[in-house]
């Protein structure tokens, strides 16, 4: 059963890396906090 856990952890790490990679590639821009979504 521990194999399933390892697979899930690997998937989570992979998805996080894929989601954060494009953000790091973009030029640094000032972060604007969302004060309200319409």
Backbone as XML, in Angstrom:
<?xml version="1.0"?>
<chain id="A" units="angstrom">
  <residue number="1" name="UNK">
    <atom name="N" x="0.840" y="-1.213" z="0.000"/>
    <atom name="CA" x="0.000" y="0.000" z="0.000"/>
    <atom name="C" x="0.874" y="1.262" z="0.000"/>
  </residue>
  <residue number="2" name="UNK">
    <atom name="N" x="2.087" y="1.139" z="0.522"/>
    <atom name="CA" x="2.954" y="2.324" z="0.594"/>
    <atom name="C" x="3.336" y="2.804" z="-0.813"/>
  </residue>
  <residue number="3" name="UNK">
    <atom name="N" x="3.239" y="1.884" z="-1.786"/>
    <atom name="CA" x="3.529" y="2.286" z="-3.174"/>
    <atom name="C" x="2.524" y="3.328" z="-3.648"/>
  </residue>
  <residue number="4" name="UNK">
    <atom name="N" x="1.263" y="3.153" z="-3.252"/>
    <atom name="CA" x="0.233" y="4.115" z="-3.661"/>
    <atom name="C" x="0.536" y="5.490" z="-3.069"/>
  </residue>
  <residue number="5" name="UNK">
    <atom name="N" x="0.959" y="5.509" z="-1.811"/>
    <atom name="CA" x="1.290" y="6.779" z="-1.156"/>
    <atom name="C" x="2.441" y="7.474" z="-1.864"/>
  </residue>
  <residue number="6" name="UNK">
    <atom name="N" x="3.459" y="6.690" z="-2.213"/>
    <atom name="CA" x="4.613" y="7.272" z="-2.922"/>
    <atom name="C" x="4.170" y="7.848" z="-4.260"/>
  </residue>
  <residue number="7" name="UNK">
    <atom name="N" x="3.275" y="7.142" z="-4.937"/>
    <atom name="CA" x="2.804" y="7.602" z="-6.246"/>
    <atom name="C" x="2.053" y="8.923" z="-6.099"/>
  </residue>
  <residue number="8" name="UNK">
    <atom name="N" x="1.196" y="8.999" z="-5.091"/>
    <atom name="CA" x="0.411" y="10.231" z="-4.875"/>
    <atom name="C" x="1.340" y="11.395" z="-4.546"/>
  </residue>
  <residue number="9" name="UNK">
    <atom name="N" x="2.327" y="11.158" z="-3.664"/>
    <atom name="CA" x="3.265" y="12.226" z="-3.294"/>
    <atom name="C" x="4.041" y="12.692" z="-4.529"/>
  </residue>
  <residue number="10" name="UNK">
    <atom name="N" x="4.492" y="11.743" z="-5.349"/>
    <atom name="CA" x="5.224" y="12.100" z="-6.561"/>
    <atom name="C" x="4.355" y="12.931" z="-7.496"/>
  </residue>
  <residue number="11" name="UNK">
    <atom name="N" x="3.092" y="12.558" z="-7.604"/>
    <atom name="CA" x="2.182" y="13.301" z="-8.486"/>
    <atom name="C" x="2.001" y="14.731" z="-7.985"/>
  </residue>
  <residue number="12" name="UNK">
    <atom name="N" x="1.824" y="14.881" z="-6.680"/>
    <atom name="CA" x="1.632" y="16.220" z="-6.102"/>
    <atom name="C" x="2.872" y="17.078" z="-6.349"/>
  </residue>
  <residue number="13" name="UNK">
    <atom name="N" x="4.051" y="16.500" z="-6.086"/>
    <atom name="CA" x="5.298" y="17.258" z="-6.282"/>
    <atom name="C" x="5.446" y="17.642" z="-7.753"/>
  </residue>
  <residue number="14" name="UNK">
    <atom name="N" x="5.102" y="16.724" z="-8.645"/>
    <atom name="CA" x="5.226" y="16.988" z="-10.082"/>
    <atom name="C" x="4.294" y="18.122" z="-10.512"/>
  </residue>
  <residue number="15" name="UNK">
    <atom name="N" x="3.049" y="18.080" z="-10.049"/>
    <atom name="CA" x="2.083" y="19.114" z="-10.429"/>
    <atom name="C" x="2.514" y="20.473" z="-9.879"/>
  </residue>
  <residue number="16" name="UNK">
    <atom name="N" x="2.992" y="20.490" z="-8.629"/>
    <atom name="CA" x="3.435" y="21.759" z="-8.029"/>
    <atom name="C" x="4.602" y="22.330" z="-8.823"/>
  </residue>
  <residue number="17" name="UNK">
    <atom name="N" x="5.544" y="21.471" z="-9.207"/>
    <atom name="CA" x="6.717" y="21.938" z="-9.973"/>
    <atom name="C" x="6.264" y="22.497" z="-11.320"/>
  </residue>
  <residue number="18" name="UNK">
    <atom name="N" x="5.335" y="21.820" z="-11.975"/>
    <atom name="CA" x="4.863" y="22.281" z="-13.293"/>
    <atom name="C" x="4.133" y="23.617" z="-13.159"/>
  </residue>
  <residue number="19" name="UNK">
    <atom name="N" x="3.384" y="23.781" z="-12.065"/>
    <atom name="CA" x="2.625" y="25.022" z="-11.884"/>
    <atom name="C" x="3.540" y="26.184" z="-11.520"/>
  </residue>
  <residue number="20" name="UNK">
    <atom name="N" x="4.637" y="25.895" z="-10.804"/>
    <atom name="CA" x="5.513" y="26.985" z="-10.340"/>
    <atom name="C" x="6.575" y="27.329" z="-11.374"/>
  </residue>
  <residue number="21" name="UNK">
    <atom name="N" x="6.849" y="26.411" z="-12.308"/>
    <atom name="CA" x="7.900" y="26.674" z="-13.309"/>
    <atom name="C" x="7.577" y="27.884" z="-14.189"/>
  </residue>
  <residue number="22" name="UNK">
    <atom name="N" x="6.381" y="27.990" z="-14.783"/>
    <atom name="CA" x="6.077" y="29.142" z="-15.635"/>
    <atom name="C" x="6.154" y="30.462" z="-14.867"/>
  </residue>
  <residue number="23" name="UNK">
    <atom name="N" x="5.800" y="30.444" z="-13.576"/>
    <atom name="CA" x="5.816" y="31.673" z="-12.770"/>
    <atom name="C" x="7.248" y="32.155" z="-12.604"/>
  </residue>
  <residue number="24" name="UNK">
    <atom name="N" x="8.181" y="31.219" z="-12.402"/>
    <atom name="CA" x="9.581" y="31.613" z="-12.221"/>
    <atom name="C" x="10.175" y="32.117" z="-13.537"/>
  </residue>
  <residue number="25" name="UNK">
    <atom name="N" x="9.681" y="31.623" z="-14.657"/>
    <atom name="CA" x="10.225" y="32.019" z="-15.955"/>
    <atom name="C" x="9.806" y="33.433" z="-16.340"/>
  </residue>
  <residue number="26" name="UNK">
    <atom name="N" x="8.687" y="33.908" z="-15.778"/>
    <atom name="CA" x="8.227" y="35.254" z="-16.127"/>
    <atom name="C" x="9.121" y="36.316" z="-15.493"/>
  </residue>
  <residue number="27" name="UNK">
    <atom name="N" x="9.213" y="37.506" z="-16.089"/>
    <atom name="CA" x="9.996" y="38.604" z="-15.508"/>
    <atom name="C" x="9.387" y="39.044" z="-14.180"/>
  </residue>
  <residue number="28" name="UNK">
    <atom name="N" x="10.219" y="39.459" z="-13.235"/>
    <atom name="CA" x="9.722" y="39.857" z="-11.901"/>
    <atom name="C" x="8.793" y="41.061" z="-11.982"/>
  </residue>
  <residue number="29" name="UNK">
    <atom name="N" x="7.591" y="40.879" z="-11.481"/>
    <atom name="CA" x="6.632" y="41.989" z="-11.469"/>
    <atom name="C" x="6.083" y="42.140" z="-10.043"/>
  </residue>
  <residue number="30" name="UNK">
    <atom name="N" x="5.754" y="43.365" z="-9.620"/>
    <atom name="CA" x="5.229" y="43.572" z="-8.257"/>
    <atom name="C" x="3.935" y="42.792" z="-8.046"/>
  </residue>
  <residue number="31" name="UNK">
    <atom name="N" x="3.880" y="42.059" z="-6.928"/>
    <atom name="CA" x="2.693" y="41.246" z="-6.657"/>
    <atom name="C" x="1.563" y="42.141" z="-6.155"/>
  </residue>
  <residue number="32" name="UNK">
    <atom name="N" x="0.393" y="42.030" z="-6.809"/>
    <atom name="CA" x="-0.761" y="42.847" z="-6.410"/>
    <atom name="C" x="-1.774" y="41.949" z="-5.707"/>
  </residue>
  <residue number="33" name="UNK">
    <atom name="N" x="-1.980" y="42.172" z="-4.405"/>
    <atom name="CA" x="-2.948" y="41.347" z="-3.652"/>
    <atom name="C" x="-4.370" y="41.605" z="-4.127"/>
  </residue>
  <residue number="34" name="UNK">
    <atom name="N" x="-5.148" y="40.534" z="-4.219"/>
    <atom name="CA" x="-6.545" y="40.679" z="-4.652"/>
    <atom name="C" x="-7.394" y="41.191" z="-3.493"/>
  </residue>
  <residue number="35" name="UNK">
    <atom name="N" x="-7.993" y="42.355" z="-3.692"/>
    <atom name="CA" x="-8.803" y="42.933" z="-2.614"/>
    <atom name="C" x="-10.274" y="42.571" z="-2.759"/>
  </residue>
  <residue number="36" name="UNK">
    <atom name="N" x="-10.626" y="41.941" z="-3.886"/>
    <atom name="CA" x="-12.036" y="41.573" z="-4.080"/>
    <atom name="C" x="-12.239" y="41.015" z="-5.470"/>
  </residue>
  <residue number="37" name="UNK">
    <atom name="N" x="-12.943" y="39.891" z="-5.552"/>
    <atom name="CA" x="-13.208" y="39.290" z="-6.866"/>
    <atom name="C" x="-14.646" y="39.554" z="-7.275"/>
  </residue>
  <residue number="38" name="UNK">
    <atom name="N" x="-14.846" y="40.048" z="-8.509"/>
    <atom name="CA" x="-16.209" y="40.319" z="-8.972"/>
    <atom name="C" x="-16.620" y="39.276" z="-9.984"/>
  </residue>
</chain>
